[in-house]
Structures are given as C-alpha cells and as structure tokens.
Amino acid sequence: MRLSLVVPAYNEAHRLRAGFERLQPYWSDDDEHEIVMVDDGSSDDTLRVAHEVYGSLRHFSLVRQEVNRGKGAAVRVGLAQARGNHVIVADADMAIHPRHFTDIDATLEAYPLAPGVRDITGSPRYSRPWRTWGGLLHHALVQRTTGVTLRDTQCGCKGYRLAEGRLLALFGFIDRFSVDAETFYLAGRLGLSYQPVPVTWDDVPGSSVRLLSTVRSAWRDVRDIPRTTYRNPAVRVDSLLDTRTITGAVREARLNGTVLARGESDALVVLARHDALGALSVADALSGTVTTVSPEEVRGRLFEAL
C-alpha cells in the first residue's frame, strides 16, 4: 500500500457527500490507495452516510469510536490502522482542495512530515472574523509556549511517513483542538524535519468547533505541552533481529500502531502508553527487556512501522 488517507469525522453527515465529490477526481481507487475514516462518536448519521458515500471504494475502512474523544484521538486511531507508506490526514469536508494531495505525497519522499499551509507568508483568513483572530491568537500562544514557529499549525491537511506519523501519535497526549501544536513540538524533540506545502482551501460552513469551549481547551492544552513528561513503554531488543520476527511478536501480542526504532547497538519497539502489559509479551518472545523511552532517546534512529 502506497498512500493512506485518514479522515477523522465528528457529526459530518451533512458534509460527507460534498467532501467526497471534491475528493473523487483526485483519488485513485486501486490497490495502492486506501481511506481510513474514524467516526469520533458522532450523534448524527455520519456512520450511515459514510458507508453510503465511501463504501463502494476498493479499500475503505470505517472505525467507530463509541464516545467523542476529539480529533487528536481519532487521528491516532487512524494512524494505527493505516497501511500506506505515506499518510495524509484530511478533514471530512475536504476543505483543503484534494488536488494538493499529490504535492504532499511527493514532498514525503524527501521529508518525514509535509504539513499543508494555507498562507505560507501570513495567516489564513476566514469568512467569520472571530476564527481569523482566534487563529492569530492561537499561533502567538503556541509560539510563545512551545517554540513551534510553523504559522499554520491548525491546517486540516497534513502528510506523514507512516512510521514517523505513528511515532508522533504514540508520544502525543492531546485529544482535541491543540493536537497539531503538540505534534510539531514533539517533531522538534524527535529531530523530525518538515517541509510546508502551500495549499488552498474553502472556509466550508457547518464546522462543529465551538468558540468558547475551544478557546478554554486550547489555552489549557498548549500551556501544558512543555510541562508534560513524554515517556512511553518500549522493548529493547537485539539490533540484528529482522523486522519480520519483530512484527510477528507484536502481532502475537495484538498490538497496533507500534514503531521500530533501530540504532547501531540495539533496537527499540515503541508502544502506546496503554500497551505496557503487551510489552511483557513482546519482550518474552524476543528475549528483550522492557523499558520506557522519551522522544530524545529515539531521536536519530531509523524508524519502521510494524
């Protein structure tokens, strides 16, 4: 599988058809492409409409979360399910024009991250002034608090190499609006470079974002990013073990979304925080040792998605 499109969706029943119409001319329905949609606990007909609209595609999967956990949580689920070497995450309304997906995919040949940027020299302008001012305020807060300088962290379209995307997802904590700020903060700690890709977008009406609750959540989440201790369970194994053997042990333990970080003297199987018990099974199968790792401890290694 070459390319996966991950689509988080929350109460998007009214926008899925229009989004698919925008996507269809630019999407190849073949064995090299897949779409993974994550219904984030929608209370409307998102599940039914998604099956109606996307269900005829050759490689389409729909993951249902029983409760609404937020876009960040939905993206993490999607990255764990994705199989493509490259992954593009896009909003369900396809407000970022899908013609840019080709440019993002090509950029991932040279860079592990390729974020879409709606205005590469300034800030995006919304039809509703409060969203424009909110974006400016959020950027100032993110830069001051985390040191992330990318101006348009909130653009709803980003590209990742699968292994690096999963690694960012594994270390991440934030489930909601400010997940993108955390992503680029972690990218810096992991030593992952990125190349912004200029994109165009339509300010599609009908967003589920609510101003007051979003501002409160964003302030709290961004404030806490540099205070957070980022450590994950991992299994340290012999660097000479082949990937197939390691993958077999991970699958036997029924773990998803794991990443192998190879170094010169050892290899680390990095797991999600809730997979600490699974680490024991992997360690037993591979004669490894269970440990915990920070982003800096895997920085500079070669990453493989398992």
C-alpha positions as CSV (number, residue, x, y, z in Angstrom):
1,M,0.0,0.0,0.0
2,R,1.5,3.3,-1.1
3,L,-0.9,6.0,0.3
4,S,-3.4,6.1,3.1
5,L,-5.9,8.9,3.6
6,V,-7.0,9.2,7.2
7,V,-10.3,11.1,7.7
8,P,-11.4,12.0,11.3
9,A,-15.2,12.7,11.3
10,Y,-17.5,14.0,14.0
11,N,-21.1,14.8,13.1
12,E,-20.2,15.2,9.5
13,A,-23.2,13.6,7.9
14,H,-24.2,16.8,6.2
15,R,-20.8,17.4,4.6
16,L,-19.5,13.9,3.6
17,R,-21.1,13.8,0.2
18,A,-19.8,17.2,-0.8
19,G,-16.4,16.3,0.5
20,F,-16.3,13.1,-1.5
21,E,-17.3,15.0,-4.6
22,R,-14.2,17.2,-4.1
23,L,-12.0,14.2,-3.5
24,Q,-13.2,11.8,-6.2
25,P,-11.4,13.4,-9.3
26,Y,-8.1,13.2,-7.5
27,W,-8.3,9.8,-5.8
28,S,-7.2,6.5,-7.4
29,D,-9.5,3.6,-6.4
30,D,-6.8,0.9,-6.7
31,D,-4.7,-1.4,-4.5
32,E,-2.1,1.3,-3.8
33,H,-4.6,3.6,-2.1
34,E,-6.8,3.3,1.0
35,I,-9.1,5.5,3.0
36,V,-9.4,5.1,6.8
37,M,-12.3,7.1,8.3
38,V,-12.7,7.4,12.1
39,D,-16.2,8.2,13.3
40,D,-15.4,10.0,16.6
41,G,-18.6,9.2,18.5
42,S,-20.9,11.1,16.2
43,S,-24.5,11.6,17.3
44,D,-25.8,12.1,13.8
45,D,-25.9,9.8,10.7
46,T,-22.2,10.1,10.0
47,L,-21.8,6.3,10.2
48,R,-24.6,5.5,7.7
49,V,-23.7,8.3,5.3
50,A,-20.0,7.4,5.3
51,H,-20.9,3.8,4.3
52,E,-23.2,5.1,1.6
53,V,-20.7,7.5,0.2
54,Y,-17.4,5.7,0.6
55,G,-18.5,2.1,0.9
56,S,-18.1,1.2,-2.8
57,L,-14.3,2.0,-2.8
58,R,-12.0,-0.9,-3.1
59,H,-10.0,-0.1,0.1
60,F,-12.2,1.8,2.6
61,S,-12.4,1.1,6.3
62,L,-14.6,2.8,8.9
63,V,-13.6,2.7,12.6
64,R,-16.3,3.7,15.1
65,Q,-15.4,5.2,18.5
66,E,-18.3,4.9,20.9
67,V,-17.7,8.3,22.6
68,N,-16.4,11.5,21.3
69,R,-12.8,11.8,22.3
70,G,-11.6,14.6,19.9
71,K,-9.8,14.9,16.6
72,G,-6.4,14.1,18.1
73,A,-7.6,10.8,19.4
74,A,-9.3,10.0,16.1
75,V,-6.1,10.7,14.2
76,R,-4.2,8.4,16.5
77,V,-6.6,5.6,15.8
78,G,-6.4,6.3,12.1
79,L,-2.6,6.2,12.0
80,A,-2.6,2.9,13.9
81,Q,-4.9,1.4,11.3
82,A,-3.2,2.9,8.2
83,R,-1.1,0.7,6.0
84,G,0.3,3.1,3.4
85,N,3.9,4.1,3.3
86,H,2.7,7.7,3.2
87,V,-0.4,9.0,5.1
88,I,-2.4,12.2,4.5
89,V,-4.8,13.3,7.2
90,A,-7.6,15.5,5.9
91,D,-10.9,16.9,7.3
92,A,-14.1,15.2,6.2
93,D,-15.3,18.2,4.3
94,M,-12.1,18.2,2.1
95,A,-11.9,22.0,2.6
96,I,-8.2,21.7,1.7
97,H,-8.5,21.0,-2.0
98,P,-7.6,17.4,-2.7
99,R,-5.5,18.4,-5.8
100,H,-2.8,19.3,-3.3
101,F,-2.5,15.7,-2.1
102,T,-0.2,14.9,-5.0
103,D,2.2,17.6,-3.8
104,I,2.1,16.5,-0.2
105,D,2.7,12.9,-1.2
106,A,5.7,13.9,-3.4
107,T,7.2,16.0,-0.5
108,L,7.1,13.0,1.7
109,E,9.8,11.4,-0.5
110,A,12.2,13.9,0.9
111,Y,10.8,14.8,4.3
112,P,9.1,12.8,7.1
113,L,6.4,15.5,7.6
114,A,4.6,17.6,5.0
115,P,2.1,20.0,6.6
116,G,-0.3,21.9,4.4
117,V,-0.1,25.6,5.0
118,R,-3.0,27.8,3.9
119,D,-1.0,31.1,3.8
120,I,2.7,30.4,3.7
121,T,3.6,34.1,4.4
122,G,0.9,35.1,6.8
123,S,-2.3,33.8,8.4
124,P,-5.3,32.2,6.8
125,R,-8.4,34.4,6.5
126,Y,-11.8,33.0,7.4
127,S,-15.2,34.3,6.4
128,R,-16.0,34.7,10.1
129,P,-13.7,37.2,11.7
130,W,-13.6,35.5,15.1
131,R,-11.9,32.5,13.5
132,T,-9.2,34.6,11.9
133,W,-8.5,36.4,15.2
134,G,-8.7,33.1,17.0
135,G,-6.1,31.6,14.7
136,L,-3.7,34.6,15.2
137,L,-4.1,34.3,19.0
138,H,-3.5,30.6,18.9
139,H,-0.4,30.9,16.8
140,A,1.0,33.5,19.2
141,L,0.3,31.3,22.2
142,V,1.8,28.2,20.6
143,Q,5.0,30.0,19.5
144,R,5.5,31.6,22.9
145,T,4.7,28.5,24.9
146,T,6.3,25.7,22.8
147,G,8.7,27.4,20.5
148,V,6.9,26.0,17.4
149,T,7.3,28.6,14.6
150,L,5.1,27.0,11.9
151,R,2.4,29.6,11.5
152,D,-0.5,27.5,10.3
153,T,-0.3,24.5,12.7
154,Q,-4.1,24.2,12.5
155,C,-4.4,23.5,8.8
156,G,-6.7,20.4,8.4
157,C,-4.4,18.6,6.0
158,K,-1.0,17.1,6.9
159,G,1.2,14.4,5.4
160,Y,3.4,11.9,7.3
161,R,5.6,9.0,6.5
162,L,3.8,6.2,8.3
163,A,6.5,5.3,10.9
164,E,7.1,9.0,11.8
165,G,3.3,9.7,12.0
166,R,2.8,6.8,14.3
167,L,5.7,7.8,16.5
168,L,4.2,11.3,16.9
169,A,0.9,9.7,17.7
170,L,2.4,7.3,20.2
171,F,4.0,10.1,22.2
172,G,1.1,12.5,22.0
173,F,-1.4,13.2,24.8
174,I,-3.7,15.9,23.4
175,D,-7.0,14.6,22.1
176,R,-8.6,17.8,20.9
177,F,-8.0,21.2,19.2
178,S,-4.3,21.7,20.0
179,V,-3.1,18.3,19.0
180,D,-1.4,19.9,16.0
181,A,0.7,22.2,18.2
182,E,1.8,19.2,20.2
183,T,2.6,17.3,17.0
184,F,5.2,19.9,15.9
185,Y,6.5,20.3,19.4
186,L,7.2,16.6,19.5
187,A,8.6,16.7,16.0
188,G,11.2,19.1,17.3
189,R,12.1,16.9,20.2
190,L,12.3,13.8,17.9
191,G,14.5,15.7,15.4
192,L,12.0,15.3,12.6
193,S,12.2,17.8,9.8
194,Y,9.2,19.0,7.8
195,Q,8.5,20.9,4.6
196,P,5.4,23.1,4.4
197,V,3.3,22.6,1.3
198,P,1.2,25.7,0.2
199,V,-2.5,24.7,-0.2
200,T,-5.8,26.4,-1.0
201,W,-8.9,25.9,1.0
202,D,-12.5,26.9,1.2
203,D,-13.9,28.0,4.6
204,V,-16.7,25.5,4.5
205,P,-19.7,26.3,6.8
206,G,-21.0,23.9,9.3
207,S,-17.9,23.3,11.5
208,S,-18.5,21.6,14.9
209,V,-15.9,23.9,16.5
210,R,-17.4,26.0,19.4
211,L,-15.6,29.2,20.2
212,L,-15.7,29.4,24.0
213,S,-15.1,25.8,24.7
214,T,-12.3,25.7,22.1
215,V,-10.5,28.7,23.5
216,R,-10.6,27.3,27.0
217,S,-9.4,23.8,25.9
218,A,-6.7,25.3,23.6
219,W,-5.3,27.5,26.3
220,R,-5.1,24.6,28.8
221,D,-3.6,22.2,26.4
222,V,-1.0,24.5,24.9
223,R,0.0,25.7,28.4
224,D,0.6,22.1,29.5
225,I,2.6,20.9,26.5
226,P,6.1,21.9,27.8
227,R,5.2,20.7,31.3
228,T,4.2,17.2,30.1
229,T,6.5,14.2,30.7
230,Y,6.6,12.3,27.4
231,R,7.6,8.7,28.1
232,N,6.3,5.5,26.5
233,P,6.8,1.8,27.2
234,A,9.3,0.2,24.8
235,V,11.0,-3.2,24.4
236,R,14.8,-3.1,23.8
237,V,15.9,-5.9,21.5
238,D,19.0,-7.1,19.6
239,S,19.7,-4.8,16.7
240,L,20.3,-7.8,14.4
241,L,16.8,-9.1,14.8
242,D,14.9,-8.9,11.5
243,T,11.8,-6.9,11.1
244,R,9.6,-9.9,10.2
245,T,10.5,-11.6,13.5
246,I,9.7,-8.4,15.5
247,T,6.5,-7.8,13.6
248,G,5.4,-11.4,14.4
249,A,5.9,-10.9,18.1
250,V,4.0,-7.6,18.0
251,R,1.1,-9.1,16.2
252,E,1.0,-12.1,18.5
253,A,0.6,-9.7,21.4
254,R,-2.2,-8.0,19.4
255,L,-0.7,-4.6,19.5
256,N,-1.5,-1.9,16.9
257,G,0.4,1.3,15.8
258,T,3.8,0.3,17.1
259,V,7.1,1.6,15.7
260,L,10.5,0.0,15.5
261,A,13.4,2.5,16.2
262,R,16.7,0.9,15.0
263,G,20.0,2.2,16.4
264,E,23.6,1.0,16.0
265,S,23.7,-1.1,19.2
266,D,20.1,-2.0,19.8
267,A,16.5,-1.6,18.5
268,L,13.5,-0.3,20.4
269,V,9.9,-1.4,19.8
270,V,8.0,1.8,20.9
271,L,4.4,1.1,22.2
272,A,1.4,3.1,23.2
273,R,1.1,4.0,26.9
274,H,-1.8,1.7,27.3
275,D,0.2,-1.2,25.9
276,A,2.5,-1.7,28.9
277,L,1.3,-5.2,29.5
278,G,1.7,-6.1,25.9
279,A,5.4,-5.0,26.2
280,L,5.9,-8.0,28.5
281,S,4.7,-10.4,25.9
282,V,6.9,-8.9,23.2
283,A,9.9,-8.9,25.5
284,D,9.4,-12.5,26.3
285,A,9.1,-13.5,22.6
286,L,12.1,-11.6,21.5
287,S,14.4,-12.0,24.6
288,G,14.2,-8.3,25.1
289,T,13.9,-6.0,28.1
290,V,11.0,-3.7,29.0
291,T,11.9,-0.1,29.4
292,T,10.5,3.4,28.9
293,V,11.8,6.0,26.4
294,S,11.5,9.7,25.9
295,P,11.4,11.4,22.4
296,E,15.1,12.3,22.8
297,E,16.0,8.6,23.4
298,V,14.7,7.6,20.0
299,R,16.0,10.7,18.2
300,G,18.3,9.9,15.3
301,R,17.2,6.3,14.8
302,L,15.8,4.7,11.7
303,F,12.0,4.2,12.1
304,E,9.8,1.4,10.7
305,A,6.1,1.0,11.1
306,L,5.2,-2.5,12.4
